[in-house]
Amino acid sequence: MFVAGNLLSALASVLDVLFQSLEIVIVIRVILSWANADSYNQFVKIIVAISEPFLSPFRKLLPPWKMNGLDLSPLCALLSLYFIRSFLIATLYDLANRLH
């Protein structure tokens, strides 16, 4: 039982870091879009490649052209990530503590 608790605790820690990293990448993407960063820059390409799979579903729900050009997909993605992170990580830690 202790091994399963430790495994869940470690999994929760890793997922927490991954979710936090993804949130940072999305914020960087927003800042880069405001700064009109060069789309041929390798750093910009990496940020777009990481963030686009998480932003595109929200763009389908809220197309920017319907919002007078305002893209709300980063805000929706960040709120969703925050909710999932709060729920999932807390649940995994709770389960890990019960197994200790």
MODELLER restraints for C-alpha pairs under 7 A, 6 or more apart:
rsr = mdl.restraints
at = mdl.atoms
rsr.add(forms.Gaussian(group=physical.xy_distance, feature=features.Distance(at['CA:1:A'], at['CA:99:A']), mean=5.66, stdev=0.5))
rsr.add(forms.Gaussian(group=physical.xy_distance, feature=features.Distance(at['CA:1:A'], at['CA:100:A']), mean=6.66, stdev=0.5))
rsr.add(forms.Gaussian(group=physical.xy_distance, feature=features.Distance(at['CA:2:A'], at['CA:99:A']), mean=6.17, stdev=0.5))
rsr.add(forms.Gaussian(group=physical.xy_distance, feature=features.Distance(at['CA:2:A'], at['CA:100:A']), mean=5.11, stdev=0.5))
rsr.add(forms.Gaussian(group=physical.xy_distance, feature=features.Distance(at['CA:4:A'], at['CA:99:A']), mean=6.82, stdev=0.5))
rsr.add(forms.Gaussian(group=physical.xy_distance, feature=features.Distance(at['CA:5:A'], at['CA:96:A']), mean=4.03, stdev=0.5))
rsr.add(forms.Gaussian(group=physical.xy_distance, feature=features.Distance(at['CA:5:A'], at['CA:97:A']), mean=6.49, stdev=0.5))
rsr.add(forms.Gaussian(group=physical.xy_distance, feature=features.Distance(at['CA:5:A'], at['CA:99:A']), mean=4.85, stdev=0.5))
rsr.add(forms.Gaussian(group=physical.xy_distance, feature=features.Distance(at['CA:5:A'], at['CA:100:A']), mean=5.56, stdev=0.5))
rsr.add(forms.Gaussian(group=physical.xy_distance, feature=features.Distance(at['CA:6:A'], at['CA:96:A']), mean=6.55, stdev=0.5))
rsr.add(forms.Gaussian(group=physical.xy_distance, feature=features.Distance(at['CA:8:A'], at['CA:92:A']), mean=5.98, stdev=0.5))
rsr.add(forms.Gaussian(group=physical.xy_distance, feature=features.Distance(at['CA:8:A'], at['CA:93:A']), mean=6.93, stdev=0.5))
rsr.add(forms.Gaussian(group=physical.xy_distance, feature=features.Distance(at['CA:8:A'], at['CA:96:A']), mean=5.34, stdev=0.5))
rsr.add(forms.Gaussian(group=physical.xy_distance, feature=features.Distance(at['CA:9:A'], at['CA:92:A']), mean=6.67, stdev=0.5))
rsr.add(forms.Gaussian(group=physical.xy_distance, feature=features.Distance(at['CA:9:A'], at['CA:93:A']), mean=5.60, stdev=0.5))
rsr.add(forms.Gaussian(group=physical.xy_distance, feature=features.Distance(at['CA:9:A'], at['CA:96:A']), mean=5.50, stdev=0.5))
rsr.add(forms.Gaussian(group=physical.xy_distance, feature=features.Distance(at['CA:12:A'], at['CA:89:A']), mean=5.26, stdev=0.5))
rsr.add(forms.Gaussian(group=physical.xy_distance, feature=features.Distance(at['CA:12:A'], at['CA:92:A']), mean=5.73, stdev=0.5))
rsr.add(forms.Gaussian(group=physical.xy_distance, feature=features.Distance(at['CA:12:A'], at['CA:93:A']), mean=6.41, stdev=0.5))
rsr.add(forms.Gaussian(group=physical.xy_distance, feature=features.Distance(at['CA:16:A'], at['CA:85:A']), mean=6.67, stdev=0.5))
rsr.add(forms.Gaussian(group=physical.xy_distance, feature=features.Distance(at['CA:16:A'], at['CA:89:A']), mean=6.53, stdev=0.5))
rsr.add(forms.Gaussian(group=physical.xy_distance, feature=features.Distance(at['CA:19:A'], at['CA:81:A']), mean=6.82, stdev=0.5))
rsr.add(forms.Gaussian(group=physical.xy_distance, feature=features.Distance(at['CA:19:A'], at['CA:85:A']), mean=6.66, stdev=0.5))
rsr.add(forms.Gaussian(group=physical.xy_distance, feature=features.Distance(at['CA:23:A'], at['CA:78:A']), mean=6.21, stdev=0.5))
rsr.add(forms.Gaussian(group=physical.xy_distance, feature=features.Distance(at['CA:25:A'], at['CA:47:A']), mean=6.30, stdev=0.5))
rsr.add(forms.Gaussian(group=physical.xy_distance, feature=features.Distance(at['CA:25:A'], at['CA:51:A']), mean=6.56, stdev=0.5))
rsr.add(forms.Gaussian(group=physical.xy_distance, feature=features.Distance(at['CA:26:A'], at['CA:51:A']), mean=5.86, stdev=0.5))
rsr.add(forms.Gaussian(group=physical.xy_distance, feature=features.Distance(at['CA:26:A'], at['CA:74:A']), mean=6.53, stdev=0.5))
rsr.add(forms.Gaussian(group=physical.xy_distance, feature=features.Distance(at['CA:29:A'], at['CA:47:A']), mean=6.30, stdev=0.5))
rsr.add(forms.Gaussian(group=physical.xy_distance, feature=features.Distance(at['CA:29:A'], at['CA:48:A']), mean=6.79, stdev=0.5))
rsr.add(forms.Gaussian(group=physical.xy_distance, feature=features.Distance(at['CA:39:A'], at['CA:45:A']), mean=6.57, stdev=0.5))
rsr.add(forms.Gaussian(group=physical.xy_distance, feature=features.Distance(at['CA:54:A'], at['CA:77:A']), mean=6.68, stdev=0.5))
rsr.add(forms.Gaussian(group=physical.xy_distance, feature=features.Distance(at['CA:55:A'], at['CA:73:A']), mean=5.64, stdev=0.5))
rsr.add(forms.Gaussian(group=physical.xy_distance, feature=features.Distance(at['CA:55:A'], at['CA:74:A']), mean=6.24, stdev=0.5))
rsr.add(forms.Gaussian(group=physical.xy_distance, feature=features.Distance(at['CA:55:A'], at['CA:77:A']), mean=6.23, stdev=0.5))
rsr.add(forms.Gaussian(group=physical.xy_distance, feature=features.Distance(at['CA:58:A'], at['CA:73:A']), mean=4.97, stdev=0.5))
rsr.add(forms.Gaussian(group=physical.xy_distance, feature=features.Distance(at['CA:58:A'], at['CA:76:A']), mean=6.77, stdev=0.5))
rsr.add(forms.Gaussian(group=physical.xy_distance, feature=features.Distance(at['CA:59:A'], at['CA:73:A']), mean=5.47, stdev=0.5))
rsr.add(forms.Gaussian(group=physical.xy_distance, feature=features.Distance(at['CA:64:A'], at['CA:70:A']), mean=5.29, stdev=0.5))
rsr.add(forms.Gaussian(group=physical.xy_distance, feature=features.Distance(at['CA:64:A'], at['CA:71:A']), mean=4.72, stdev=0.5))
